[in-house]
């Protein structure tokens, strides 16, 4: 029992909650004392009304409603505060590599100030290195900010689900008020089509059906009643309660509001969403790891080089300090792939565009790769694996059983026998008019006629409506009967020939049946003879039948007939069908007042409504048969599930629907085998931690689960090392969708809250699209590995070139003979240009590289597997060493000493020699990296396999070559980059040495392939 005390506050809002530690009750304020039952479904209506101080006949008065609105606050959900735009922008700089580059920028700026102060004549007018690095970082941040998903709006979307207005009793008068003004204790009136404004306890329900699929996952509208429940049950089974955000499909009702705003069931889901923190994706974790490794490696190398310089040369002047600091900057610039973040963003964005063309909209870029790593797809059933469109599939009559093909609300399909053979009929109504007996050998025509009669009865005793555009009004189960009837009739019968409804005895949860009295429109005598058509629970309806229709004739219903019919009911129910029986009774009169036994007043009119004289109508009825109705699986999903399993991706169904229904659909889709069963939420609650983990590892179907169960299952799978994709469409799916590594929402049937919580939205609501997205994600991941291999090996070549140039400066002639200071082998601006030139365009082109092999023929990548594994690091080091070697050899050609010296370098001054050597090394390193772009497309396959398949890569190479020529031959850029023009002879040397990278890489791959074949 929860005690709620309300009072007006000086702020006009609700007072803070306080808990009475002696009673465990919650208090708000300190004036009126409410004792609201913790579970109103277990309390009598009078007790709930007394606890909330309300009169169910008059409702609240206007003053009391106003006071409670002030005390409790508006009936709306709390929204999460938006993240300021400036914080989102600054978050783009939260990366170790960025920190490293900022540190390098600061060092370079200090060095520029020192040089400017000590030697202003030779110092640069502006710190160009700093400016360029900062500009690159800003560009990267702008790209990342522009591509990030919009701020989290899941809770706000939940608020938009609430009804705009609700009809409540105020001072005994029904008035319409904004939903936000509904307060605890209000009496709310419900009618067909209404959206429930708050949680509440029903005290009146007339044929009331409420669709709760968005909250509980139950595919069939729930029949509601006002009776008190004996024991606590799951949310979906609280038949005397209604919940915020659900909708009325049929009937009327009244309820007392027991919870509003964040205290409703939808509010609790909103609370779970706001408390759920997003985990970084595997790719984000890996890039963070790579950034840390690179940062530590660069710092270690820089410290080592500076120590080496101090030991070998010493710091004898300010210039030594400046040059040493610039060397540290050069190492940082060489090691850090400045464009990594921008390239990754663009590659992922291109992947997002490709997915969008295939009906998958990815809201968060990093989620693209996560899909490719998914090892488990947890899917809701209703609307995701199934169509969320009830369909008649079985019709059972006295002469046998037939099937109806087609799914959903499109009236297209055929009648077949159980073996799939099409059954054609003659359009007979199967005997409802007492027609002549058929030929006994005409079995197909008999079954067709009997089945048509069953569907005709169901369509007449019906309040549903199927519109021409395919939309429906009313109970989906009733609409399914209309669709089945139209499939059989195929438009042969005009609307004017349909039976005309005269009276109705409505369905109630107590009666479990509905009867309609209709006139035969084809009988012109006195407006048509009357017939009573009934549908309902087969076991109930059967008790009102004394006859059975067989082959166009009517005979007495025997005990054997009853046993057979009940056995068929049990069989279909065991196969997860919802069964409905059909019966009829020709009344043999043309007016209601002429019905034998009907109660009339003195004037000859009906004394009481026909609905109150059911006993006169519903007896001696003729059993026609029954139907089996189910929400069928999507036809394309079975193949998608099979493809996912072949790729090592497990499919798990998590639904709020009935266990039998869940298991049946799972078997049809191949999620479980014929011996598999579903585990319910109640059974999960009884499991200990170890047993729960084991169940999650082994069980693939969960039924009758609450949102908390879905989150718990997803969390358990993640703790077991699985990368989980969670699909869903209803409000009940939203917390688990957000908790999963990648949440997938349905774009057509999905609720707004689920779309906002998800990282990906399917615009066609097709489960098969998820598998296609997994395939695309794996291809994108492969391409990410390609450009990472390329970027890291190229940057490794730059680092080893700088490091080797410092160590071997004296031997190669980089340092001027007799000088005590060190000269860097390549300038920081040259290294930065190399990164800009060769890292950006070729790496982006690799992001759209076509797949060479079938990515769905391998198991998912394990969470512990590195994107950059030991094998890739070995590739990076081998190529980096080769690249540094050919670059230093090219420089050695134009420097005195060392191993080789080109004749053209003889007689030049050291300054001229170092400029030419740097130009050679600079150009060789550029072309070596371009050759590496061809080699890095595969770790083992030859670069010549599919060499020209990626036209974008060749375009990027051509662009890089053109820009390098500009730097070499434009005089102004010669000064900025410290270069000098090259002659044809020197170009041959550059290209020949750079090509060694491709040749060496091919030989290395050949060795790897040979060793791999021997192991196989």
Buried (B, 14 or more C-beta within 10 A) or exposed (E): EBBBBBBBBEEEEBBEEEEEEEEEBBBBBEEBBBBBBEBBBBBBBEBBBEBBBBEBEEBBEEEBBBBBBBBBBBBBBBBBEEEEEEEBBEBBBEBBBBEBBBBBBEBBBBBBEBBBEBEEEEBEEEBBBBEBBBEBBEBBBEBBBEBBEEBBBBBBBBBBBBBEBBBBBBEEEEBEBBBBBBBBBBBBBBEBEBBBBBBBBBBBBBBBBBBBBBBBBBBBBBBBBBBBBEEEBBBBBBBBBBBBBBBBBBBBBBBBBBBBBBBBBBBBBBBBBBEBEEEEBBBBBBBBBBBEEBBEBBBEBBEBBBEBBEEEBEBEEEBBBBBBBBBBBBBBBBBBBBBBBBBBBBBBBBBBEBBEEBBBBBBBBBBBBBBBBBBBBBBBBBBBBBBBBBBBBBBBBBBBBBBBBBBBBBBEBBBBBEEEEEBEBEBBBBBBBEEEEBEEEBBBBBBBBBBBBBBBBBBBBBBBEBEEEEEBBBBBBBBBBBBBBBBBBEEEBEEEEBBBBBBBBBBBBEBBBBBBBBBBBEEEEEBBBBBBBBBBBBBEBBEBBEBBBBBBEBEEBEEEBBEEBEEBBEBBBEBBBBBBBBBBBBBEBBEBEEBEEBEBEEEEEBEEEBEEBBEBBBEEBBBBBBBBBBBBBBEEBBBBBBBBEEBBBBBBBBBBBBBBBBBBBBBBBBBBEEEEBBBBBEBBBEBEEEEBBEBBEEBBBBBBBBBBBBBBBBBBBBEBEBBBBBBBBBBBBBBBBBBBBBBBBBBEBBBBBBBBBBBBBBBEBBBBBBBBBBBBBBBBBBBBBBBBBBBBBBBBBBBBBBBBBBBBBBBBBBBBEEEEBBBBBBBBBBBBBBBBBBBBBBBBBBBBBEEEEEBBEEEBBEBEEBBBEEEBBEBBBBBBBBBBBBBBBBBBBBBBBBEEBBEEBEEBEBEEBBBBBBBBBBBBBBBBBBBBBBBBBBBEEBBEEBEEEBEBBBEBBEBBEEBBEEBBEBEEBBEBBBBBEBEEEBBEBBBEBBBBBBEBBBEBBEEBEEEEEEEE
